[in-house]
Amino acid sequence: QQPGTPLSDQEYHQFFRSLRAARRASTACLLRVLYGCQNPLVRRLDEYENHGVIPEGPICSELPGTPFFPDFCTFSFYRCTRKRYFIKV
């Protein structure tokens, strides 16, 4: 594609799909901030992200310079506050 030309239909679809995902992630962060990690809905989201089991104990992440968190809740809050929603453990 030439610089300055509109996106193709497929490129628009890809572009907006990623925006919707970030919006959903920020909504999950808002729930986490408002209700805490022990809220049943937040726990279900955490379980979903971790194939049914929320990790216990120390968490290692893909974040360079900040690879260690005391628990999954702290890690999740860190992602939310930094708006780095898709960093994995």
C-alpha positions as CSV (number, residue, x, y, z in Angstrom):
1,Q,0.0,0.0,0.0
2,Q,1.1,3.5,-0.8
3,P,1.6,5.9,2.2
4,G,-1.5,8.0,2.7
5,T,-3.9,5.7,1.0
6,P,-6.9,4.2,2.9
7,L,-6.8,0.8,4.5
8,S,-8.3,-2.1,2.7
9,D,-11.4,-3.7,4.1
10,Q,-9.3,-6.5,5.6
11,E,-6.9,-3.9,7.1
12,Y,-9.8,-1.9,8.6
13,H,-11.2,-5.1,10.1
14,Q,-7.8,-5.9,11.7
15,F,-7.3,-2.3,12.9
16,F,-10.7,-2.1,14.7
17,R,-10.5,-5.6,16.1
18,S,-7.4,-4.6,18.0
19,L,-9.0,-1.4,19.3
20,R,-12.0,-3.4,20.6
21,A,-9.7,-5.8,22.4
22,A,-7.9,-3.0,24.2
23,R,-11.2,-1.5,25.2
24,R,-12.3,-4.8,26.7
25,A,-9.0,-5.1,28.5
26,S,-9.4,-1.6,29.9
27,T,-13.0,-2.5,31.1
28,A,-11.6,-5.5,32.9
29,C,-9.0,-3.3,34.5
30,L,-11.8,-0.9,35.7
31,L,-13.6,-3.8,37.3
32,R,-10.4,-4.9,39.0
33,V,-9.8,-1.4,40.4
34,L,-13.4,-0.9,41.5
35,Y,-14.0,-4.4,43.1
36,G,-10.6,-5.9,43.7
37,C,-9.1,-9.3,42.8
38,Q,-11.5,-11.3,45.0
39,N,-14.6,-10.2,43.1
40,P,-16.2,-13.2,41.5
41,L,-16.3,-11.7,38.0
42,V,-12.6,-10.6,38.3
43,R,-11.7,-14.0,39.5
44,R,-13.5,-15.6,36.5
45,L,-11.6,-13.4,34.1
46,D,-8.3,-14.3,35.8
47,E,-9.2,-18.0,35.7
48,Y,-10.1,-17.7,32.0
49,E,-6.7,-16.0,31.3
50,N,-4.9,-18.9,33.1
51,H,-6.8,-21.9,31.7
52,G,-9.0,-22.3,34.8
53,V,-6.6,-21.8,37.6
54,I,-5.3,-18.5,39.1
55,P,-1.5,-18.9,39.7
56,E,-0.5,-18.8,43.3
57,G,2.7,-17.4,44.7
58,P,5.4,-15.5,42.8
59,I,4.7,-14.6,39.2
60,C,7.4,-14.2,36.5
61,S,6.5,-12.1,33.5
62,E,7.7,-11.2,30.1
63,L,8.3,-7.6,31.3
64,P,12.0,-6.6,30.9
65,G,13.3,-5.0,34.1
66,T,10.2,-6.1,36.1
67,P,10.1,-9.8,35.8
68,F,8.8,-10.7,39.3
69,F,5.5,-10.1,41.1
70,P,4.4,-11.5,44.5
71,D,1.1,-12.8,43.1
72,F,-1.2,-12.7,40.0
73,C,-3.3,-9.8,41.5
74,T,-0.2,-7.5,41.8
75,F,0.8,-8.5,38.3
76,S,-2.6,-7.7,36.9
77,F,-2.8,-4.3,38.7
78,Y,0.6,-3.5,37.2
79,R,-0.6,-4.3,33.7
80,C,-3.6,-2.1,34.3
81,T,-1.8,0.9,35.7
82,R,0.7,0.8,32.8
83,K,-1.9,0.1,30.2
84,R,0.2,-2.9,29.0
85,Y,-2.9,-5.2,28.9
86,F,-1.5,-8.1,26.9
87,I,1.8,-8.8,28.8
88,K,1.9,-12.5,29.7
89,V,3.2,-14.4,32.7
